[in-house]
Amino acid sequence: MAPNFYAALPAKPRDRNRNAPSFTLNGTSSNTLGSTIESGTGTRELRRGAGAGTRLLVLAIVMPLHQSMGDKKMHTSDQRLELHITVEVNGRDAVDLLHAAAGLSKQAVKSAMTNGAVWLTRKTSTRRLRRAKRIMQVGDQLHLYYDPKVQAEVPPEPSLVADVGGYSVWRKPYGMRSQGSKWGDHCTIMRWAEQHLQPQRPSFTVHRLDRAANGLILVAHSKACAAALAKLFRNRQIDKRYRAVVQGDFSNQPAPLRIESPIDGKTALSEVTFLSLNDDTQRSLVEVKIETGRKHQIRRHLADAGFAIVGDRLYGNGEQDGCDLQLTASRLAFECPVNNEPVVYTLPMQ
């Protein structure tokens, strides 16, 4: 289901001339095709290519850090752009409309579509638009969220652990996202699964794993399976365990060490068990079992206990550690909703 982040879109500007589109760029508007609009973040000629019968609303153009807000330049592909178009004539091509309105090349628009940065609202449904030649209908709204940094990202390659049909199990590498945003989804495990599994099938989010972490993650491939797995997580019927390399000697801690300090005002429980110690580095390998899934729970609990995870740039000394976050989702155990039998997925010790 697509996120409902368009519910608060500004009302469409009222037309003085229904035969001409109305353009708004950062609060400055014009009804004249071919006119030039200036604002604090850019100067751009509104080309006739946008076509009569479209209404265009540019909510924001955010300039790159090296360019001051006072500079007035043509929009280029190194600028972040958010743009919304309402279609008032049937038969227009989505790529042509966005190319003309955004000032991006057609190839850049197509790439943004493939990468999940273009959305289509049709009646009450809003979802990503990937088909370049999709023909627009009266009342459609096209939404472009173009961030050149996001578009330039290349996803690291995950490894498939198991394909059960209704869901799959993957080892997510460091740097890969669990889910996308309105700015794109091509670097997510969800999109990777959609593009690489055979037979191809849709993907649905079940749970998340920090971008900085690596390890086991479930991807559902039907709404029914997504609901069944989500219920298992909600009822705490999935045994989730993690391995972490932490700073310091953990061998003298209780087995397990229960950490129950609240996170963001909510209850949070982590149980940490010592596995081994590297005497040379004075770093310990521990296993963590969590009963709640608060944001950065393991990282925050271990740091608060005086054992920050190696490579943690938020809660430890990651910049000095010189390595990725040493946190791995190593075990998932639950009753399979497809085969109705217990399953255990584990990663070997490294």
N, C-alpha and C positions, 0 to 999 in steps of 0.2 A: 504494500500500500504506500503510495507516495506521500511524503510529509506535507502537512497543510501549512506551509509557510507563506502562502499567498493570501491568507484570509484577511490580512490587514493592508492589502495593496491600496494605494491612493485611488480615489475616484477618478474616472477618466475625464480629461478636460472636455468642456462642452464645445462643439463645433460651431463656428460662425458660418461656415460654408461646408455643407455636408459632402460636397464633391471634392474637397481638399483635405488632406490629412492635417492633424494638429500635432505639432512637435513640441516637446518640452525638454530642455537641457538645463538641469540644475536650476529650475525655477524660471528660466527665460523661455518664452514660447513664441511660436510663429505658425501661421497658417499658409505661408507662401512657399511653394516648392521652389527650390533653387536658391532660397535665401541663405544668408550666413548668420549663425548665432554665435555670440561670444559669451563666455562665462569665465569665472576665475580658474577653471580647470581645463579649459580647452576652447579652441575655435574650430568649427567645422562647417563646411557647406553641406546643406541638406540636399542630396541629389535627387533628381527625378526618378532614379532607379527604385526608390522606396515605393513609388507607385501610388496613384490615387486610390482611396479605399483602404488605406492603412492609417492607424493612429499610433504614434510612437511616443513612448515615455522613457526617457533616460533618467533613472533615479540617481545614479552616481557614477562619476568617472574618477577613480583614485589614481593619481599620478605616481610614478615610481619615486623612490626615496630621494634619488639624486636630482629630481626636478622640482623646483619650487612651485607652490600653488599659484604664484603670480605669473608664471610662464604661460603663454597662450600659443599652443601648437596644435597641429592636426592630431587627431587620435591615431595612435600607432599601436602595433601589436604588443608593445611592452607596457601598456597601460592596463590596469584592472577596470573592467567595464561591466556594469549591470544595466540591462536594457529590457524593456517590455513593449511588445507590439500587439495592438488589437486589430484584427483583420475584419474588414468591412466589405470585401468583395470575394466571391468564391473563385477558386482555381489558381490562386497564387502559390508559388513554390517556396517552401520554407527557407531553403538555402539562399535563394535570390532575395527574399525579404530581409533576412539578417545581414547578408552581404551589403545590401544597399544602405540599410539603416545603421549598421555598426561601423562601417568603414574597414572591415576586415576582408581579407581575400576569401574567395569561395572555399579554397582548400582549408584555410584556417577555421572557417565555419563548420565544414564537414568534420574536421578533426575534433572540434569542440563537441559536435554532436556525438561522435563515436566515444568520446571521453566522458560523456554524461553531463555536459555543462549547459545543454539546451533542454528546456522543459516546454510542454504543451498543455495548456488548459483548454479542455473542450467540455462545455457544459459544467458539470460538477466534478469532473475528474482532472487531476493534474499529475502528469507523469513525464519521465524523461523521454525526449524525442531523439531517436537515433537514425531513423530512416531519412536520408538526405532528400529524397524526392517526394516526401509526404506532401500532399496537396491540402492547402488550408481551406477552411470553411468560414463563412460569416460568423463572427462572434468568437472565433478562436483567439487565444492569447498565446503569443510566443514569448518565452523568457530566456534571455541569454545571461549567463554568469561567467564572464571570461576573465580568468586570472592567468597571465602568461607563466607564472611560476608553477601553478598547478598543472597547466597543459604540458609543460616541459618535463614533468616528472616521469620517470621510467620505473614501473613496478618491479621489485625483486621477485624472483620466481619461487613460489611455494612448492611443497611436495605433497602429493596425494597419499594419504595413509590408508583410507578405505572409501569405497563407493558402495553405499547400501541401496541406492536408487532414490528413496525418499529423502535421504540426507547423505552428505559426504563428510569425511574427516580429513583435515589438512594439517600440515605443519606450516604455520605462518612464520615467515622469516622476519628478522629485525627490519623495521622501516616500512613494512606493509600495513596498510590500514585495514581495520575490520569492516568499516562501512564508509560510504562516501558522504559528501555534503552537496549542497546545491551547486557548488563550483566544479564538481566532477566526481567520478567514481572509478576511473580506470586503474587506479593503484590500490584497489581494495581486493580482499580475498573473495568477496561476493562476485565481483565482475570477472575475476580470473576464473572462478568455477563455472560461470555461465559460458565463457568463451572457450574453455579447454576440455570440459567433460564431454564424453560421448556416451549416449546421445546427449545433445545439448538440452538444457532445461533451465527454467528460471531459478533464481536464488533468493532466499529469505533469511534475514538476520535472526539469529537465535540468541547469541551472547556475544560479548566483545572481549578483545584482548588488546592491551595497550599497544600503540604503534611501536613503541620502543622495545617491547617484549617479543619473545618468540614462543612457538610451541603449538599445542593442539587446539584446534578450533572447529566447531561444528557449523556446517552450512546446510540449511534445509532447502528442499527443492519442490515443495508443495505447501500450500497454506495449511493443510491438515497436519502435515508432519511438523511444520514450524510451530503450530499451536500445541501439539503434543510434547515437543521438546521444551518449549517455553514453560509449559505446566510443570515439567520435571524440575526445571531450574527454580521456578517460583516456589514449589513445594520442598525444595532442598533435597531432592531425590537423586541428584547427580553428585558423585564424589569427585571433586576437583582438587587436584594437588599440583603444587609447583615446586621446582627446585631453584634455589638462589645461591649465588656465591656472595657472601657478605664480608665486610671488613671486621676483623677481630676473631678472637678465640671464643667460639660458642659452646665449647665442650663442657663447660661448667654450669650451663643453664639447665633448668628443670626439663624433663623429657615427658611430655612436650611443654614448652613455654606457652602459656595462654596469654594472649594480648587482647584486651577487651575495651580499649580506649575508643570512645565514639569518634566518628569521622563526619565532619560537617553537621554535627548535631544528631547523627543517627547511630544506632547501635552497630557495632562491628566486632567480629570475633575471628581471630587468626590463631592457629596452633602451629608452633614451629618446633621441629625436631632436628637435632644435630645428626649429621651424617659423617662428615670427615673434616680434618684440618690439614691445611698446607702449612707446615712449619716454616718454610722459607719465606712465604708472603704474609703469614699470619692472617690468612683468609679462610673462612669456613664454608663448607657446603651444607646447606640445610634444606629440609623439606617443609613446605608450608601447606596446611589444609585450611581452607576458609569456609565459613558457614554463611557469610554475607558477601556481597559483591560491591562494596563501595568503591568510588573512584580512587585509584592508586592505593587501595587498601594495604596490600602487602608492602609496598614501598614505604608508605608512611608509618605503618606499624613497626617495621624493622628499624627504620631510621630513628623513630622515637625511643626504641629500646636500646639504641646505641650500636646497632649493627646495620649500617646503611648498605644497600646492595651495591656491589662493585659496578661502576659504569653509570650510576644514577646521577644524572645532571640536575635533577630537580631537588632531590632530598639528600644527596650525598656529595661525593667529590668526583663526579663523573668526568669533569674536564681534565682532572689530573690523572684519572685512572687510565685514560687512553684506550678505552675499549667500549663496545656496546653494552647496554644494560644486561647484566647477567641474571636474568629472570626468565625461566622457561616453564610454560604450562606443560607438565610432564605426564599427567594421568587424567583420564575421564572414564568413569565407570557408572553405568546406568542400565535400566531395562530398555532394550531397543523397542521403539514403538512400531517398527516395521515387522520384525520377526518375533516380537514378544518374548525375548529371552535376554538374560543378562549379558552385557558386553563390557569389555575393559580395553581401553586403548592406552598404551604407554609408550614413552620414548626411552630409548636406552640411555644409560649413563654415558657421558662423554668425558 
